[in-house]
Amino acid sequence: FVSKKDELVAFVQRNISPLAELLEGHSERQLYQLPPRSEGLKLGKVLEVVEAQKDSLGITEYTISQPSLEQVFLRFAKEQYEADRAKENGGETSIQNVDKE
């Protein structure tokens, strides 16, 4: 059994970029980080691929944007927090949600 989330992750990595990374997934909302355009990714390709498959994937709406400075800061702070927690736990990593959104 493949969940819709796993199906969408596979679609993004297969059809948009293998370097795409799922950063957050909450209920029906997912946030991906795509590689920079310098890696050969074209905005037109992304739009074309998503538009062609959005109905079959159950995508009702989507946005493409650059992260705000606040989002970059919060992501960095979360990564630092998780790294500090891993050190405290003797190298064991634990997944915790520290988002305040």
The first five atom37 places (N, CA, C, CB, O) and aatype in JSON, in Angstrom:
{
  "aatype": [13, 19, 15, 11, 11, 3, 6, 10, 19, 0, 13, 19, 5, 1, 2, 9, 15, 14, 10, 0, 6, 10, 10, 6, 7, 8, 15, 6, 1, 5, 10, 18, 5, 10, 14, 14, 1, 15, 6, 7, 10, 11, 10, 7, 11, 19, 10, 6, 19, 19, 6, 0, 5, 11, 3, 15, 10, 7, 9, 16, 6, 18, 16, 9, 15, 5, 14, 15, 10, 6, 5, 19, 13, 10, 1, 13, 0, 11, 6, 5, 18, 6, 0, 3, 1, 0, 11, 6, 2, 7, 7, 6, 16, 15, 9, 5, 2, 19, 3, 11, 6],
  "atom_mask": [
    [1, 1, 1, 1, 1],
    [1, 1, 1, 1, 1],
    [1, 1, 1, 1, 1],
    [1, 1, 1, 1, 1],
    [1, 1, 1, 1, 1],
    [1, 1, 1, 1, 1],
    [1, 1, 1, 1, 1],
    [1, 1, 1, 1, 1],
    [1, 1, 1, 1, 1],
    [1, 1, 1, 1, 1],
    [1, 1, 1, 1, 1],
    [1, 1, 1, 1, 1],
    [1, 1, 1, 1, 1],
    [1, 1, 1, 1, 1],
    [1, 1, 1, 1, 1],
    [1, 1, 1, 1, 1],
    [1, 1, 1, 1, 1],
    [1, 1, 1, 1, 1],
    [1, 1, 1, 1, 1],
    [1, 1, 1, 1, 1],
    [1, 1, 1, 1, 1],
    [1, 1, 1, 1, 1],
    [1, 1, 1, 1, 1],
    [1, 1, 1, 1, 1],
    [1, 1, 1, 0, 1],
    [1, 1, 1, 1, 1],
    [1, 1, 1, 1, 1],
    [1, 1, 1, 1, 1],
    [1, 1, 1, 1, 1],
    [1, 1, 1, 1, 1],
    [1, 1, 1, 1, 1],
    [1, 1, 1, 1, 1],
    [1, 1, 1, 1, 1],
    [1, 1, 1, 1, 1],
    [1, 1, 1, 1, 1],
    [1, 1, 1, 1, 1],
    [1, 1, 1, 1, 1],
    [1, 1, 1, 1, 1],
    [1, 1, 1, 1, 1],
    [1, 1, 1, 0, 1],
    [1, 1, 1, 1, 1],
    [1, 1, 1, 1, 1],
    [1, 1, 1, 1, 1],
    [1, 1, 1, 0, 1],
    [1, 1, 1, 1, 1],
    [1, 1, 1, 1, 1],
    [1, 1, 1, 1, 1],
    [1, 1, 1, 1, 1],
    [1, 1, 1, 1, 1],
    [1, 1, 1, 1, 1],
    [1, 1, 1, 1, 1],
    [1, 1, 1, 1, 1],
    [1, 1, 1, 1, 1],
    [1, 1, 1, 1, 1],
    [1, 1, 1, 1, 1],
    [1, 1, 1, 1, 1],
    [1, 1, 1, 1, 1],
    [1, 1, 1, 0, 1],
    [1, 1, 1, 1, 1],
    [1, 1, 1, 1, 1],
    [1, 1, 1, 1, 1],
    [1, 1, 1, 1, 1],
    [1, 1, 1, 1, 1],
    [1, 1, 1, 1, 1],
    [1, 1, 1, 1, 1],
    [1, 1, 1, 1, 1],
    [1, 1, 1, 1, 1],
    [1, 1, 1, 1, 1],
    [1, 1, 1, 1, 1],
    [1, 1, 1, 1, 1],
    [1, 1, 1, 1, 1],
    [1, 1, 1, 1, 1],
    [1, 1, 1, 1, 1],
    [1, 1, 1, 1, 1],
    [1, 1, 1, 1, 1],
    [1, 1, 1, 1, 1],
    [1, 1, 1, 1, 1],
    [1, 1, 1, 1, 1],
    [1, 1, 1, 1, 1],
    [1, 1, 1, 1, 1],
    [1, 1, 1, 1, 1],
    [1, 1, 1, 1, 1],
    [1, 1, 1, 1, 1],
    [1, 1, 1, 1, 1],
    [1, 1, 1, 1, 1],
    [1, 1, 1, 1, 1],
    [1, 1, 1, 1, 1],
    [1, 1, 1, 1, 1],
    [1, 1, 1, 1, 1],
    [1, 1, 1, 0, 1],
    [1, 1, 1, 0, 1],
    [1, 1, 1, 1, 1],
    [1, 1, 1, 1, 1],
    [1, 1, 1, 1, 1],
    [1, 1, 1, 1, 1],
    [1, 1, 1, 1, 1],
    [1, 1, 1, 1, 1],
    [1, 1, 1, 1, 1],
    [1, 1, 1, 1, 1],
    [1, 1, 1, 1, 1],
    [1, 1, 1, 1, 1]
  ],
  "atom_positions": [
    [[0.84, -1.19, 0.0], [0.0, 0.0, 0.0], [0.88, 1.25, 0.0], [-0.95, 0.0, 1.22], [1.76, 1.4, 0.85]],
    [[0.64, 2.13, -0.95], [1.39, 3.37, -1.05], [0.45, 4.52, -0.7], [2.0, 3.56, -2.48], [-0.61, 4.67, -1.31]],
    [[0.85, 5.33, 0.27], [0.01, 6.46, 0.67], [0.07, 7.55, -0.38], [0.44, 7.01, 2.05], [0.98, 7.59, -1.21]],
    [[-0.92, 8.45, -0.34], [-0.94, 9.59, -1.26], [0.31, 10.44, -1.07], [-2.21, 10.45, -1.06], [0.87, 10.95, -2.03]],
    [[0.74, 10.59, 0.18], [1.93, 11.38, 0.48], [3.16, 10.76, -0.2], [2.15, 11.49, 2.01], [3.93, 11.46, -0.85]],
    [[3.33, 9.45, -0.03], [4.47, 8.77, -0.65], [4.39, 8.83, -2.18], [4.52, 7.3, -0.2], [5.41, 8.97, -2.86]],
    [[3.18, 8.73, -2.69], [2.99, 8.82, -4.14], [3.4, 10.19, -4.66], [1.52, 8.53, -4.51], [4.04, 10.3, -5.71]],
    [[3.04, 11.24, -3.92], [3.38, 12.6, -4.34], [4.88, 12.85, -4.23], [2.61, 13.62, -3.51], [5.46, 13.5, -5.1]],
    [[5.51, 12.36, -3.17], [6.96, 12.51, -3.02], [7.67, 11.84, -4.19], [7.45, 11.9, -1.67], [8.58, 12.41, -4.79]],
    [[7.25, 10.63, -4.52], [7.85, 9.91, -5.64], [7.64, 10.66, -6.95], [7.27, 8.49, -5.75], [8.55, 10.73, -7.78]],
    [[6.45, 11.21, -7.15], [6.16, 11.97, -8.36], [7.08, 13.18, -8.48], [4.69, 12.42, -8.36], [7.66, 13.42, -9.54]],
    [[7.21, 13.95, -7.39], [8.04, 15.15, -7.42], [9.49, 14.78, -7.72], [7.95, 15.92, -6.07], [10.13, 15.42, -8.55]],
    [[10.0, 13.77, -7.06], [11.4, 13.39, -7.26], [11.64, 12.77, -8.63], [11.84, 12.43, -6.17], [12.73, 12.92, -9.19]],
    [[10.67, 12.08, -9.16], [10.82, 11.44, -10.46], [10.62, 12.42, -11.62], [9.84, 10.29, -10.59], [11.34, 12.37, -12.61]],
    [[9.64, 13.32, -11.49], [9.25, 14.17, -12.62], [9.73, 15.62, -12.54], [7.78, 14.17, -12.73], [9.8, 16.3, -13.57]],
    [[10.06, 16.09, -11.37], [10.5, 17.48, -11.25], [12.0, 17.52, -10.99], [9.74, 18.2, -10.11], [12.74, 18.15, -11.75]],
    [[12.44, 16.87, -9.92], [13.88, 16.81, -9.64], [14.16, 15.74, -8.59], [14.41, 18.18, -9.17], [13.47, 15.69, -7.57]],
    [[15.15, 14.9, -8.82], [15.53, 13.93, -7.8], [16.13, 14.61, -6.57], [16.53, 12.92, -8.37], [16.27, 13.98, -5.51]],
    [[16.48, 15.88, -6.7], [17.04, 16.63, -5.57], [15.97, 17.3, -4.72], [18.01, 17.68, -6.08], [16.28, 17.92, -3.7]],
    [[14.7, 17.19, -5.14], [13.6, 17.77, -4.37], [13.51, 17.06, -3.02], [12.25, 17.67, -5.14], [13.68, 15.84, -2.93]],
    [[13.24, 17.84, -1.99], [13.2, 17.29, -0.64], [11.9, 17.71, 0.04], [14.42, 17.75, 0.18], [11.55, 18.89, 0.04]],
    [[11.21, 16.75, 0.63], [10.02, 17.04, 1.4], [10.46, 17.62, 2.74], [9.12, 15.77, 1.59], [11.11, 16.93, 3.53]],
    [[10.12, 18.87, 3.0], [10.52, 19.51, 4.25], [9.47, 19.34, 5.33], [10.78, 20.98, 4.02], [9.81, 19.1, 6.49]],
    [[8.21, 19.46, 4.97], [7.12, 19.36, 5.94], [5.93, 18.69, 5.28], [6.73, 20.76, 6.49], [5.68, 18.86, 4.09]],
    [[5.2, 17.95, 6.06], [3.97, 17.35, 5.59], [2.96, 17.37, 6.71], [0.0, 0.0, 0.0], [3.12, 16.66, 7.7]],
    [[1.92, 18.15, 6.57], [0.87, 18.27, 7.57], [-0.46, 18.02, 6.89], [0.89, 19.67, 8.27], [-0.88, 18.78, 6.01]],
    [[-1.12, 16.97, 7.28], [-2.44, 16.64, 6.74], [-2.38, 16.62, 5.22], [-3.5, 17.64, 7.23], [-1.72, 15.76, 4.63]],
    [[-3.06, 17.53, 4.58], [-3.12, 17.56, 3.12], [-2.13, 18.55, 2.52], [-4.53, 17.9, 2.67], [-2.14, 18.78, 1.31]],
    [[-1.27, 19.15, 3.34], [-0.33, 20.17, 2.86], [1.09, 19.63, 2.94], [-0.46, 21.47, 3.69], [1.5, 19.07, 3.96]],
    [[1.83, 19.82, 1.87], [3.22, 19.4, 1.85], [4.08, 20.55, 1.34], [3.41, 18.13, 0.96], [3.68, 21.31, 0.46]],
    [[5.27, 20.66, 1.91], [6.22, 21.7, 1.53], [7.5, 21.04, 1.04], [6.51, 22.66, 2.72], [8.13, 20.27, 1.76]],
    [[7.87, 21.35, -0.2], [9.07, 20.79, -0.81], [10.11, 21.88, -1.01], [8.75, 20.1, -2.14], [9.78, 23.03, -1.27]],
    [[11.36, 21.48, -0.89], [12.45, 22.37, -1.27], [12.99, 21.84, -2.59], [13.58, 22.43, -0.16], [13.42, 20.69, -2.69]],
    [[12.96, 22.7, -3.59], [13.47, 22.33, -4.9], [14.88, 22.86, -5.05], [12.55, 22.86, -6.04], [15.24, 23.85, -4.4]],
    [[15.68, 22.24, -5.88], [17.05, 22.73, -6.07], [17.04, 24.1, -6.75], [17.89, 21.72, -6.9], [16.05, 24.46, -7.39]],
    [[18.11, 24.85, -6.63], [18.17, 26.16, -7.29], [18.1, 26.01, -8.81], [19.46, 26.9, -6.9], [18.42, 24.96, -9.37]],
    [[17.69, 27.08, -9.45], [17.59, 27.05, -10.91], [18.94, 26.78, -11.56], [17.02, 28.38, -11.43], [19.0, 26.29, -12.68]],
    [[20.01, 27.1, -10.87], [21.34, 26.84, -11.42], [21.59, 25.34, -11.61], [22.41, 27.43, -10.5], [22.51, 24.96, -12.33]],
    [[20.78, 24.5, -10.97], [20.89, 23.05, -11.12], [20.14, 22.56, -12.36], [20.36, 22.35, -9.87], [20.01, 21.35, -12.57]],
    [[19.64, 23.48, -13.17], [18.96, 23.11, -14.41], [17.45, 23.03, -14.31], [0.0, 0.0, 0.0], [16.79, 22.72, -15.29]],
    [[16.91, 23.29, -13.15], [15.46, 23.23, -12.97], [14.82, 24.5, -13.55], [15.09, 23.07, -11.47], [15.25, 25.61, -13.24]],
    [[13.82, 24.31, -14.37], [13.12, 25.43, -15.01], [11.72, 25.55, -14.44], [13.06, 25.25, -16.56], [11.01, 24.56, -14.31]],
    [[11.32, 26.77, -14.1], [10.0, 27.02, -13.54], [8.9, 26.54, -14.5], [9.82, 28.51, -13.24], [7.9, 25.97, -14.06]],
    [[9.09, 26.77, -15.79], [8.11, 26.33, -16.78], [7.89, 24.83, -16.76], [0.0, 0.0, 0.0], [6.76, 24.36, -16.9]],
    [[8.98, 24.08, -16.58], [8.87, 22.62, -16.51], [8.07, 22.2, -15.29], [10.27, 21.96, -16.48], [7.21, 21.32, -15.37]],
    [[8.34, 22.84, -14.16], [7.63, 22.51, -12.92], [6.13, 22.73, -13.11], [8.16, 23.35, -11.74], [5.32, 21.87, -12.78]],
    [[5.78, 23.9, -13.63], [4.36, 24.21, -13.84], [3.71, 23.24, -14.82], [4.2, 25.64, -14.35], [2.6, 22.77, -14.58]],
    [[4.38, 22.95, -15.89], [3.85, 22.04, -16.91], [3.6, 20.65, -16.34], [4.81, 21.95, -18.1], [2.53, 20.07, -16.56]],
    [[4.56, 20.12, -15.61], [4.45, 18.77, -15.05], [3.34, 18.7, -14.0], [5.79, 18.34, -14.43], [2.54, 17.77, -14.01]],
    [[3.28, 19.68, -13.11], [2.26, 19.67, -12.07], [0.87, 19.84, -12.67], [2.53, 20.78, -11.04], [-0.06, 19.11, -12.31]],
    [[0.71, 20.78, -13.59], [-0.6, 20.98, -14.22], [-1.09, 19.73, -14.94], [-0.53, 22.15, -15.2], [-2.28, 19.42, -14.89]],
    [[-0.19, 19.02, -15.6], [-0.57, 17.83, -16.36], [-1.04, 16.69, -15.46], [0.59, 17.37, -17.22], [-1.85, 15.87, -15.88]],
    [[-0.53, 16.63, -14.24], [-0.83, 15.5, -13.37], [-1.62, 15.84, -12.1], [0.43, 14.85, -12.98], [-1.9, 14.95, -11.3]],
    [[-1.98, 17.1, -11.92], [-2.58, 17.48, -10.63], [-3.88, 16.76, -10.34], [-2.81, 18.96, -10.6], [-4.13, 16.4, -9.19]],
    [[-4.73, 16.54, -11.33], [-5.99, 15.83, -11.08], [-5.75, 14.39, -10.65], [-6.87, 15.86, -12.32], [-6.37, 13.91, -9.7]],
    [[-4.87, 13.7, -11.34], [-4.61, 12.29, -11.01], [-3.93, 12.14, -9.65], [-3.76, 11.64, -12.09], [-4.05, 11.09, -9.02]],
    [[-3.22, 13.18, -9.2], [-2.55, 13.14, -7.9], [-3.4, 13.7, -6.77], [-1.25, 13.89, -7.98], [-3.02, 13.64, -5.6]],
    [[-4.56, 14.26, -7.13], [-5.44, 14.83, -6.11], [-4.99, 16.2, -5.63], [0.0, 0.0, 0.0], [-5.33, 16.6, -4.51]],
    [[-4.23, 16.92, -6.45], [-3.76, 18.25, -6.08], [-4.86, 19.25, -6.44], [-2.4, 18.61, -6.8], [-5.24, 19.36, -7.61]],
    [[-5.37, 19.96, -5.45], [-6.42, 20.94, -5.72], [-5.85, 22.34, -5.9], [-7.44, 20.94, -4.58], [-6.39, 23.15, -6.66]],
    [[-4.76, 22.62, -5.22], [-4.09, 23.91, -5.4], [-2.64, 23.78, -5.0], [-4.79, 25.03, -4.59], [-2.27, 22.91, -4.21]],
    [[-1.8, 24.66, -5.54], [-0.38, 24.65, -5.21], [0.18, 26.04, -5.44], [0.39, 23.59, -6.07], [-0.39, 26.85, -6.17]],
    [[1.29, 26.3, -4.8], [2.0, 27.56, -5.0], [3.48, 27.24, -5.14], [1.75, 28.56, -3.83], [3.98, 26.24, -4.62]],
    [[4.17, 28.12, -5.84], [5.62, 28.02, -5.99], [6.17, 29.38, -5.62], [6.05, 27.58, -7.46], [5.8, 30.4, -6.2]],
    [[7.07, 29.39, -4.64], [7.63, 30.66, -4.21], [8.99, 30.44, -3.58], [6.69, 31.38, -3.22], [9.35, 29.32, -3.2]],
    [[9.74, 31.52, -3.48], [11.0, 31.47, -2.76], [10.69, 31.58, -1.28], [11.97, 32.61, -3.23], [9.72, 32.24, -0.9]],
    [[11.5, 30.94, -0.44], [11.24, 31.05, 1.0], [11.52, 32.46, 1.5], [12.1, 30.03, 1.78], [12.42, 33.15, 1.02]],
    [[10.72, 32.88, 2.46], [10.96, 34.18, 3.08], [12.16, 34.07, 4.01], [9.7, 34.67, 3.85], [12.57, 32.96, 4.37]],
    [[12.7, 35.18, 4.4], [13.83, 35.2, 5.33], [13.4, 34.55, 6.65], [14.33, 36.65, 5.57], [14.19, 33.84, 7.28]],
    [[12.18, 34.78, 7.07], [11.67, 34.17, 8.3], [11.63, 32.64, 8.18], [10.26, 34.71, 8.63], [12.01, 31.94, 9.12]],
    [[11.18, 32.13, 7.05], [11.14, 30.68, 6.85], [12.54, 30.08, 6.88], [10.45, 30.34, 5.52], [12.76, 29.01, 7.46]],
    [[13.49, 30.76, 6.26], [14.88, 30.28, 6.27], [15.4, 30.26, 7.71], [15.78, 31.18, 5.38], [16.03, 29.29, 8.12]],
    [[15.14, 31.31, 8.47], [15.59, 31.38, 9.85], [14.96, 30.28, 10.7], [15.26, 32.75, 10.45], [15.66, 29.61, 11.46]],
    [[13.65, 30.08, 10.57], [12.96, 29.06, 11.35], [13.46, 27.66, 11.0], [11.46, 29.14, 11.12], [13.61, 26.82, 11.89]],
    [[13.71, 27.41, 9.74], [14.22, 26.1, 9.32], [15.62, 25.88, 9.9], [14.25, 25.98, 7.78], [15.93, 24.79, 10.38]],
    [[16.45, 26.91, 9.84], [17.8, 26.82, 10.4], [17.74, 26.57, 11.91], [18.61, 28.1, 10.1], [18.46, 25.72, 12.43]],
    [[16.88, 27.3, 12.6], [16.74, 27.13, 14.05], [16.26, 25.71, 14.39], [15.76, 28.17, 14.62], [16.73, 25.11, 15.35]],
    [[15.33, 25.19, 13.6], [14.83, 23.83, 13.82], [15.94, 22.8, 13.62], [13.66, 23.53, 12.87], [16.06, 21.86, 14.41]],
    [[16.75, 22.98, 12.59], [17.85, 22.06, 12.33], [18.88, 22.11, 13.47], [18.54, 22.39, 10.99], [19.4, 21.08, 13.88]],
    [[19.15, 23.3, 13.97], [20.09, 23.45, 15.08], [19.54, 22.79, 16.34], [20.38, 24.94, 15.35], [20.27, 22.1, 17.06]],
    [[18.25, 22.99, 16.6], [17.61, 22.39, 17.77], [17.71, 20.87, 17.69], [16.13, 22.84, 17.86], [18.06, 20.22, 18.67]],
    [[17.39, 20.32, 16.53], [17.43, 18.86, 16.36], [18.86, 18.33, 16.5], [16.86, 18.47, 15.0], [19.07, 17.25, 17.07]],
    [[19.83, 19.07, 16.0], [21.23, 18.65, 16.13], [21.66, 18.68, 17.6], [22.16, 19.57, 15.29], [22.35, 17.77, 18.05]],
    [[21.26, 19.71, 18.33], [21.58, 19.8, 19.76], [20.93, 18.66, 20.54], [21.13, 21.16, 20.32], [21.55, 18.08, 21.43]],
    [[19.67, 18.35, 20.21], [18.96, 17.25, 20.89], [19.65, 15.92, 20.62], [17.48, 17.19, 20.43], [19.76, 15.07, 21.5]],
    [[20.12, 15.74, 19.37], [20.8, 14.5, 19.01], [22.09, 14.35, 19.82], [21.11, 14.46, 17.49], [22.42, 13.25, 20.26]],
    [[22.82, 15.45, 20.02], [24.04, 15.41, 20.82], [23.72, 15.04, 22.27], [24.77, 16.77, 20.76], [24.44, 14.26, 22.9]],
    [[22.64, 15.62, 22.8], [22.23, 15.34, 24.18], [21.84, 13.88, 24.37], [21.07, 16.24, 24.58], [22.03, 13.31, 25.44]],
    [[21.3, 13.28, 23.31], [20.86, 11.89, 23.38], [21.95, 10.92, 22.98], [19.65, 11.68, 22.5], [21.67, 9.76, 22.68]],
    [[23.18, 11.38, 22.96], [24.29, 10.5, 22.63], [24.35, 10.11, 21.17], [0.0, 0.0, 0.0], [24.77, 9.0, 20.83]],
    [[23.93, 11.02, 20.3], [24.0, 10.75, 18.86], [22.73, 10.17, 18.29], [0.0, 0.0, 0.0], [22.58, 10.08, 17.07]],
    [[21.8, 9.75, 19.17], [20.53, 9.24, 18.66], [19.69, 10.41, 18.17], [19.78, 8.43, 19.74], [19.59, 11.44, 18.83]],
    [[19.1, 10.23, 17.02], [18.24, 11.28, 16.5], [16.81, 10.99, 16.86], [18.41, 11.42, 14.99], [16.35, 9.85, 16.8]],
    [[16.1, 12.03, 17.22], [14.67, 11.89, 17.49], [13.96, 12.94, 16.66], [14.35, 12.05, 19.02], [14.43, 14.07, 16.49]],
    [[12.83, 12.55, 16.15], [12.06, 13.47, 15.32], [11.03, 14.14, 16.2], [11.39, 12.74, 14.13], [10.15, 13.5, 16.77]],
    [[11.16, 15.46, 16.29], [10.21, 16.23, 17.08], [9.8, 17.44, 16.27], [10.8, 16.64, 18.45], [10.61, 18.0, 15.53]],
    [[8.56, 17.84, 16.42], [8.07, 19.01, 15.73], [8.23, 20.2, 16.65], [6.6, 18.83, 15.29], [7.6, 20.26, 17.7]],
    [[9.07, 21.15, 16.25], [9.3, 22.35, 17.06], [8.69, 23.58, 16.4], [10.79, 22.56, 17.3], [8.93, 24.7, 16.85]],
    [[7.92, 23.38, 15.33], [7.29, 24.5, 14.66], [6.28, 25.16, 15.6], [6.61, 24.05, 13.36], [5.58, 24.48, 16.35]],
    [[6.21, 26.46, 15.54], [5.27, 27.22, 16.35], [4.13, 27.75, 15.5], [5.97, 28.36, 17.05], [3.39, 28.64, 15.94]],
    [[3.97, 27.24, 14.3], [2.95, 27.73, 13.38], [1.59, 27.21, 13.75], [3.28, 27.35, 11.96], [0.61, 27.53, 13.09]]
  ]
}
